[in-house]
Amino acid sequence: MKVAVFSTQRYDRTFLQQANDALPRPHALTFFEAPLERETAALAAGFGAVCIFVNDHADAAVLQQLAHGGTRLLALRCTGFNNVDIDAAAAAGLRVVRVAEYSPHSVAEHAVALILALDRKIHRAYNRTRDANFALDGLMGFDLHGKTVGVIGTGKIGRVFGRIMAGFGCTVLGHDPCQSPDFIAQGGHYVALHELVARSDVISLHCPLTPDTHHVMDEALLGRIKHGALLVNTSRGGLVDTEAAIEALKTGRLGGLGIDVYEQEAGLFFRDLSSTIIPDDVIQRLTSFPNVIVTGHQAFFTQEAMGTICGTTMASISAFEAGLPLADEVLPPQNL
Ligand code: NAD
């Protein structure tokens, strides 16, 4: 099958090509560095399948253009699908698959890395010692042992994260409209959202971005968090009202912010902009705080996760070509 692969970096090409080469009937992959959006959708004309990533923009107009060009399958090489208009895809006759599960450990462990770095000021110590500054002033952290950690979204990633934090000796609170017996069995306690933010020393976001969760961490909720709590977001940028978070950092109510995702990350992340002027004042303000760590959507980026993401994506395209059921199909809500 002819597959147009958008938003590709060198490492994507390597892992996708390896997964493709391992198939009994490999596909014809064409890699584009450009993201899929209205201006680039024409590149996919004549490709039966289109493969995209987190910041590609598959709105109704793009999907109609893809369908018009002969595309029948949209394969997301990621878990979240907030960037695809699923109803419009169905209306255009496009089927959509994602990678529902690869390594929940990759993202959960990255969230823990952000917490430890923020708490123990590892980023600051790294810079100081490179300049022969071995002073400790300003580097004091707190023990995680005995603290309370709030997990918003106790799905696959949230549960792994909760288990790790329980291992540190933390009390783990969870909030999720769909409670998981596994989360309770591993010692987690479900509470209302307001109680979770009021009691937690560390809050970690692991729910998907939907109209319901957009800016779930807004000015009002940030106003209820425990003074000096840390907030970590490895899920989707739109969950946090970034300007409200900046205000909470300025007052000290938010004691630290670790983000792997950012509302306006499309156009910034996954590229080297070190020689350019960044016009986004919000990200510039964020990176000026000593108690903010930004990573560029790399939580998924482990060898294990990349191998599974690319293998699952190629297997889904093969299943579609063979007319087999699609295990990771994303259906419009009314068809579920
Ligand atoms: P999952 O579907 O297993 O779990 C999501 C959980 O969130 C579910 O239990 C769901 O009930 C819950 N939820 C839904 N609405 C909620 C709400 N309003 N409040 C609280 N919880 C709510 O998904 P997962 O595999 O754990 O992934 C979670 C998210 O992580 C994905 O949607 C994706 O956006 C993000 N993600 C980020 C990266 C990265 O590299 N940074 C990689 C993979 C996934």
Residues whose N, C-alpha, C, O or C-beta is under 5 A from the ligand:
A	BS01	NAD	T79 G80 A100 V107 I152 G153 T154 G155 K156 I157 G158 H175 D176 P177 C178 H206 C207 P208 L209 T213 T234 S235 R236 D260 H297 Q298 A299 F300
